[in-house]
Amino acid sequence: MRFFKNLVVAIAVSSLLFIPFIGKVHLFDWDEINFAEIAREMVVSGNYLNAQIDFRPFTEKPPFFMWLQAISMHLFGVSEFAARLPNAFLGILVSAFLLWFGKRIISLQFAWIWVVMWWASILPHLYFKSGIIDPWFNFLIFLSFISIISHYHSYNKSSKSISKLLLAGLFSGLAILTKGPVALLVISLVAFVYWIFERFRWYLPFWHFIVYLLTSLGTFGVWLLIDYSLNGPEFLIEFTIRQWELLTTPDAGHRGFFGYHIVVLLFGCFPASVFFTAWYFDKKNRQIFDLITRDYIRWMSILFFVVLILFSIVKTKIVHYSSLAYYPLTFIASIHIYQNIRQKNSFSLFSKILYVFISMIILITSLVFSLFPYLKSFLILKIQDDFAKENLQADFVQWPWLDFIPPLAAILFLLLGMRFLKNKKKKYLYLTSLLQIIWIQTTLYAFVGNIERISQRANIEFFKSLKNKDIYAATFKYKSYAQYFYTECSKATNSNKYNPLWLETGNVDKPVYFSVRKYHIKQFEESVKDAEFLYSNNGFYFYVRNPKK
């Protein structure tokens, strides 16, 4: 009964953290709008088997996450709220799972520390308020990973059941159906590295790995075989090529240095990243845990470093590529905190210096964001990029009482964090985490809307004004999915629609509305001579090309 009450509290708090206001800001190009449009087209067309963009096959992702979004859109209508709701629901599910699993392997106190570390860490918190694919992908991989470890421990106790092994394969197959075979690659690499640490001793019979592999591929294969029988090998071929390109070549606009993900995890997972890092520098009292817990720590460490090294090697660098590492990072951070609270150990000087350093950067960033509306005119004069200058002329929404809460929260969690690092008392940990959560939430409400106004709102509003009109909407020399989702386009009856040259110069049968960035105005007007200029707003220039009478 006690645990049930704790579970209800975790579900209630996570619901308050992840669901409110998720529909108040437009979806961000590319990823959020991309997945939401696929789900919308599933609802409109009734074709749930394949992912489509502009009602043509989209072969970069399998459809599982978009199925969840399509269910949400059936229930709540096509909207930003419905597109982000599956991840908000997952945030509640993850909170409940961490509480249950943390209690099962260590204690309820540890479980709460783990949950609070997840809530208070920046990127783990933010991702549950987004509409991107990775939160579900990561959770399914993590469930597969935990099921494998649980099976291994059961097998060591002479259990002959393979139910956990089958669950591991099922979750891995669903992860492949969410984003692709990198799920199986990560789990296989972790199992391989653990085998090395076991000095090449087979810790499970080899046929167990075969069962896991067949279950995983079989789960994904059910959908793949149906798709193959109806549509041929197109998805399989193009999807494989795309995965190889992401691994071996930097995707356009997504280059980065080798240590990119180290920086992302260090700052993006603060404050958990401080305690995670400190764990590897603090060798005191590591043996206080039982053998099972120490084995979980080893598995989690391997998972973290496999993800970090793998995606540091991968040429394409995107923030969420290393997001699977949030699970082992917060786990080991919580282990370190739990250990020091119980043993009344001192946190290292390194922990304190790192905590203060990152807290100061967050404080400075918060002050800059708070003062940004007052610095806007100065920045417009100094910036040389004409498109960026016009972006900055967007109207801001200012909340005088809210804009300065993030800097205030940053100051307080710096002070209380130092108090916790000195006294090791739980109340200071929870107060510090509460202030960090307040900082995350108020930063979202105060600043994210303005970031969206600067970067894309003028463009989104233009496409929304064309909603349900019998027109073509297009962009010129830049990639976007906004013209599909926000116009709620229907399937084209004229195949020429998919030919940009025809839209720009051909004998069109409907008005064609173009969005052009300031960079390309001259090139557009030279190429599309009969286009009529409509208006411009924040760096985006809008034109229409009408059919000839």
Solvent accessible surface area in square Angstrom, and as a share of the most:
residue,aa,sasa,rsa
1,M,170,0.76
2,R,177,0.65
3,F,45,0.19
4,F,122,0.51
5,K,124,0.53
6,N,28,0.14
7,L,40,0.20
8,V,72,0.41
9,V,76,0.44
10,A,0,0.00
11,I,66,0.34
12,A,51,0.39
13,V,50,0.29
14,S,0,0.00
15,S,30,0.19
16,L,129,0.64
17,L,18,0.09
18,F,0,0.00
19,I,54,0.28
20,P,45,0.28
21,F,118,0.49
22,I,6,0.03
23,G,27,0.26
24,K,150,0.63
25,V,28,0.16
26,H,17,0.07
27,L,0,0.00
28,F,59,0.25
29,D,50,0.26
30,W,92,0.32
31,D,48,0.25
32,E,12,0.06
33,I,0,0.00
34,N,10,0.05
35,F,7,0.03
36,A,0,0.00
37,E,0,0.00
38,I,0,0.00
39,A,0,0.00
40,R,6,0.02
41,E,0,0.00
42,M,1,0.00
43,V,40,0.23
44,V,84,0.48
45,S,54,0.35
46,G,49,0.47
47,N,51,0.26
48,Y,78,0.30
49,L,37,0.18
50,N,28,0.14
51,A,6,0.05
52,Q,21,0.09
53,I,20,0.10
54,D,8,0.04
55,F,14,0.06
56,R,118,0.43
57,P,89,0.56
58,F,21,0.09
59,T,16,0.10
60,E,48,0.21
61,K,27,0.12
62,P,0,0.00
63,P,1,0.01
64,F,32,0.13
65,F,0,0.00
66,M,0,0.00
67,W,65,0.23
68,L,38,0.19
69,Q,0,0.00
70,A,1,0.01
71,I,100,0.51
72,S,6,0.04
73,M,5,0.02
74,H,110,0.49
75,L,128,0.64
76,F,113,0.47
77,G,33,0.32
78,V,54,0.31
79,S,35,0.22
80,E,26,0.12
81,F,65,0.27
82,A,0,0.00
83,A,0,0.00
84,R,12,0.04
85,L,29,0.14
86,P,11,0.07
87,N,0,0.00
88,A,0,0.00
89,F,111,0.46
90,L,0,0.00
91,G,0,0.00
92,I,22,0.11
93,L,68,0.34
94,V,1,0.00
95,S,3,0.02
96,A,17,0.13
97,F,29,0.12
98,L,0,0.00
99,L,0,0.00
100,W,115,0.40
101,F,0,0.00
102,G,0,0.00
103,K,87,0.37
104,R,118,0.43
105,I,20,0.10
106,I,39,0.20
107,S,32,0.21
108,L,21,0.11
109,Q,53,0.24
110,F,0,0.00
111,A,0,0.00
112,W,43,0.15
113,I,0,0.00
114,W,0,0.00
115,V,1,0.00
116,V,14,0.08
117,M,1,0.01
118,W,8,0.03
119,W,11,0.04
120,A,0,0.00
121,S,0,0.00
122,I,22,0.11
123,L,27,0.13
124,P,1,0.01
125,H,0,0.00
126,L,49,0.24
127,Y,25,0.10
128,F,5,0.02
129,K,24,0.10
130,S,19,0.12
131,G,1,0.01
132,I,17,0.08
133,I,2,0.01
134,D,5,0.02
135,P,8,0.05
136,W,25,0.09
137,F,13,0.05
138,N,10,0.05
139,F,7,0.03
140,L,8,0.04
141,I,2,0.01
142,F,0,0.00
143,L,26,0.13
144,S,0,0.00
145,F,3,0.01
146,I,10,0.05
147,S,13,0.09
148,I,15,0.07
149,I,0,0.00
150,S,11,0.07
151,H,3,0.01
152,Y,12,0.04
153,H,18,0.08
154,S,25,0.16
155,Y,71,0.27
156,N,91,0.47
157,K,150,0.64
158,S,87,0.56
159,S,39,0.25
160,K,171,0.72
161,S,62,0.40
162,I,53,0.27
163,S,65,0.42
164,K,76,0.32
165,L,4,0.02
166,L,76,0.38
167,L,82,0.41
168,A,0,0.00
169,G,0,0.00
170,L,72,0.36
171,F,40,0.17
172,S,1,0.01
173,G,0,0.00
174,L,40,0.20
175,A,0,0.00
176,I,3,0.01
177,L,9,0.05
178,T,0,0.00
179,K,28,0.12
180,G,0,0.00
181,P,64,0.40
182,V,25,0.14
183,A,0,0.00
184,L,23,0.11
185,L,68,0.34
186,V,2,0.01
187,I,5,0.02
188,S,55,0.35
189,L,59,0.29
190,V,1,0.01
191,A,15,0.12
192,F,103,0.43
193,V,39,0.22
194,Y,2,0.01
195,W,54,0.19
196,I,69,0.35
197,F,115,0.48
198,E,30,0.14
199,R,213,0.78
200,F,121,0.50
201,R,126,0.46
202,W,131,0.46
203,Y,5,0.02
204,L,4,0.02
205,P,34,0.21
206,F,120,0.50
207,W,135,0.47
208,H,5,0.02
209,F,47,0.20
210,I,67,0.34
211,V,35,0.20
212,Y,14,0.05
213,L,67,0.34
214,L,116,0.57
215,T,33,0.19
216,S,0,0.00
217,L,81,0.40
218,G,37,0.35
219,T,29,0.17
220,F,21,0.09
221,G,15,0.14
222,V,97,0.56
223,W,12,0.04
224,L,32,0.16
225,L,125,0.62
226,I,83,0.42
227,D,3,0.01
228,Y,111,0.42
229,S,87,0.56
230,L,124,0.62
231,N,73,0.37
232,G,22,0.21
233,P,60,0.38
234,E,76,0.34
235,F,18,0.07
236,L,77,0.38
237,I,93,0.47
238,E,78,0.35
239,F,8,0.03
240,T,80,0.46
241,I,94,0.48
242,R,54,0.20
243,Q,32,0.14
244,W,167,0.59
245,E,73,0.33
246,L,24,0.12
247,L,61,0.31
248,T,50,0.29
249,T,69,0.40
250,P,43,0.27
251,D,31,0.16
252,A,81,0.63
253,G,77,0.74
254,H,54,0.24
255,R,178,0.65
256,G,35,0.34
257,F,125,0.52
258,F,132,0.55
259,G,16,0.15
260,Y,44,0.17
261,H,0,0.00
262,I,91,0.46
263,V,68,0.39
264,V,20,0.11
265,L,5,0.02
266,L,42,0.21
267,F,59,0.25
268,G,9,0.09
269,C,0,0.00
270,F,1,0.00
271,P,5,0.03
272,A,0,0.00
273,S,2,0.01
274,V,0,0.00
275,F,4,0.02
276,F,15,0.06
277,T,33,0.19
278,A,0,0.00
279,W,7,0.03
280,Y,67,0.26
281,F,132,0.55
282,D,13,0.07
283,K,164,0.70
284,K,105,0.44
285,N,62,0.32
286,R,62,0.23
287,Q,133,0.59
288,I,60,0.30
289,F,13,0.05
290,D,88,0.46
291,L,132,0.66
292,I,67,0.34
293,T,3,0.02
294,R,72,0.26
295,D,24,0.12
296,Y,4,0.02
297,I,17,0.08
298,R,86,0.31
299,W,3,0.01
300,M,0,0.00
301,S,18,0.12
302,I,11,0.05
303,L,0,0.00
304,F,10,0.04
305,F,80,0.33
306,V,14,0.08
307,V,0,0.00
308,L,20,0.10
309,I,93,0.47
310,L,25,0.13
311,F,20,0.08
312,S,5,0.03
313,I,107,0.54
314,V,5,0.03
315,K,105,0.45
316,T,0,0.00
317,K,11,0.05
318,I,29,0.14
319,V,55,0.32
320,H,24,0.11
321,Y,29,0.11
322,S,0,0.00
323,S,1,0.01
324,L,6,0.03
325,A,0,0.00
326,Y,5,0.02
327,Y,5,0.02
328,P,0,0.00
329,L,2,0.01
330,T,0,0.00
331,F,0,0.00
332,I,0,0.00
333,A,0,0.00
334,S,0,0.00
335,I,0,0.00
336,H,0,0.00
337,I,0,0.00
338,Y,12,0.05
339,Q,3,0.01
340,N,0,0.00
341,I,18,0.09
342,R,119,0.43
343,Q,74,0.33
344,K,160,0.68
345,N,23,0.12
346,S,66,0.42
347,F,5,0.02
348,S,34,0.22
349,L,129,0.64
350,F,75,0.31
351,S,0,0.00
352,K,52,0.22
353,I,105,0.53
354,L,23,0.12
355,Y,3,0.01
356,V,50,0.28
357,F,106,0.44
358,I,0,0.00
359,S,0,0.00
360,M,76,0.34
361,I,60,0.31
362,I,12,0.06
363,L,20,0.10
364,I,98,0.50
365,T,57,0.33
366,S,2,0.01
367,L,70,0.35
368,V,76,0.44
369,F,74,0.31
370,S,0,0.00
371,L,75,0.37
372,F,37,0.16
373,P,26,0.16
374,Y,135,0.51
375,L,74,0.37
376,K,39,0.17
377,S,81,0.52
378,F,114,0.47
379,L,50,0.25
380,I,33,0.17
381,L,140,0.70
382,K,124,0.52
383,I,52,0.26
384,Q,158,0.70
385,D,56,0.29
386,D,79,0.41
387,F,20,0.08
388,A,31,0.24
389,K,55,0.23
390,E,32,0.14
391,N,13,0.07
392,L,13,0.07
393,Q,98,0.44
394,A,4,0.03
395,D,122,0.63
396,F,34,0.14
397,V,52,0.30
398,Q,81,0.36
399,W,100,0.35
400,P,105,0.66
401,W,171,0.60
402,L,12,0.06
403,D,9,0.04
404,F,86,0.36
405,I,49,0.25
406,P,0,0.00
407,P,5,0.03
408,L,101,0.50
409,A,3,0.03
410,A,0,0.00
411,I,71,0.36
412,L,69,0.34
413,F,1,0.01
414,L,23,0.11
415,L,107,0.53
416,L,42,0.21
417,G,2,0.02
418,M,62,0.28
419,R,117,0.43
420,F,4,0.02
421,L,2,0.01
422,K,139,0.59
423,N,44,0.23
424,K,33,0.14
425,K,106,0.45
426,K,84,0.36
427,K,117,0.50
428,Y,30,0.12
429,L,4,0.02
430,Y,74,0.28
431,L,79,0.40
432,T,10,0.06
433,S,3,0.02
434,L,91,0.46
435,L,24,0.12
436,Q,1,0.01
437,I,17,0.09
438,I,62,0.32
439,W,22,0.08
440,I,2,0.01
441,Q,21,0.09
442,T,16,0.09
443,T,26,0.15
444,L,31,0.16
445,Y,76,0.29
446,A,3,0.02
447,F,11,0.04
448,V,37,0.21
449,G,11,0.11
450,N,15,0.08
451,I,71,0.36
452,E,0,0.00
453,R,46,0.17
454,I,35,0.18
455,S,53,0.34
456,Q,17,0.07
457,R,51,0.18
458,A,7,0.06
459,N,5,0.03
460,I,1,0.01
461,E,78,0.35
462,F,5,0.02
463,F,0,0.00
464,K,81,0.34
465,S,68,0.44
466,L,7,0.03
467,K,94,0.40
468,N,116,0.59
469,K,115,0.49
470,D,102,0.53
471,I,30,0.15
472,Y,9,0.03
473,A,14,0.11
474,A,13,0.10
475,T,27,0.15
476,F,5,0.02
477,K,117,0.50
478,Y,29,0.11
479,K,95,0.40
480,S,6,0.04
481,Y,17,0.07
482,A,0,0.00
483,Q,12,0.05
484,Y,38,0.15
485,F,8,0.03
486,Y,13,0.05
487,T,6,0.04
488,E,52,0.23
489,C,24,0.14
490,S,82,0.53
491,K,136,0.58
492,A,22,0.17
493,T,134,0.78
494,N,37,0.19
495,S,90,0.58
496,N,62,0.32
497,K,21,0.09
498,Y,56,0.21
499,N,67,0.34
500,P,87,0.55
501,L,119,0.59
502,W,32,0.11
503,L,14,0.07
504,E,29,0.13
505,T,74,0.43
506,G,18,0.17
507,N,114,0.59
508,V,6,0.04
509,D,78,0.41
510,K,46,0.20
511,P,36,0.22
512,V,0,0.00
513,Y,41,0.16
514,F,3,0.01
515,S,0,0.00
516,V,0,0.00
517,R,75,0.27
518,K,58,0.25
519,Y,120,0.46
520,H,45,0.20
521,I,32,0.16
522,K,154,0.65
523,Q,79,0.35
524,F,0,0.00
525,E,86,0.39
526,E,98,0.44
527,S,49,0.31
528,V,3,0.02
529,K,166,0.70
530,D,72,0.37
531,A,23,0.18
532,E,95,0.43
533,F,101,0.42
534,L,65,0.32
535,Y,95,0.36
536,S,47,0.30
537,N,68,0.35
538,N,25,0.13
539,G,0,0.00
540,F,5,0.02
541,Y,32,0.12
542,F,0,0.00
543,Y,5,0.02
544,V,8,0.04
545,R,5,0.02
546,N,76,0.39
547,P,44,0.28
548,K,147,0.62
549,K,252,1.07
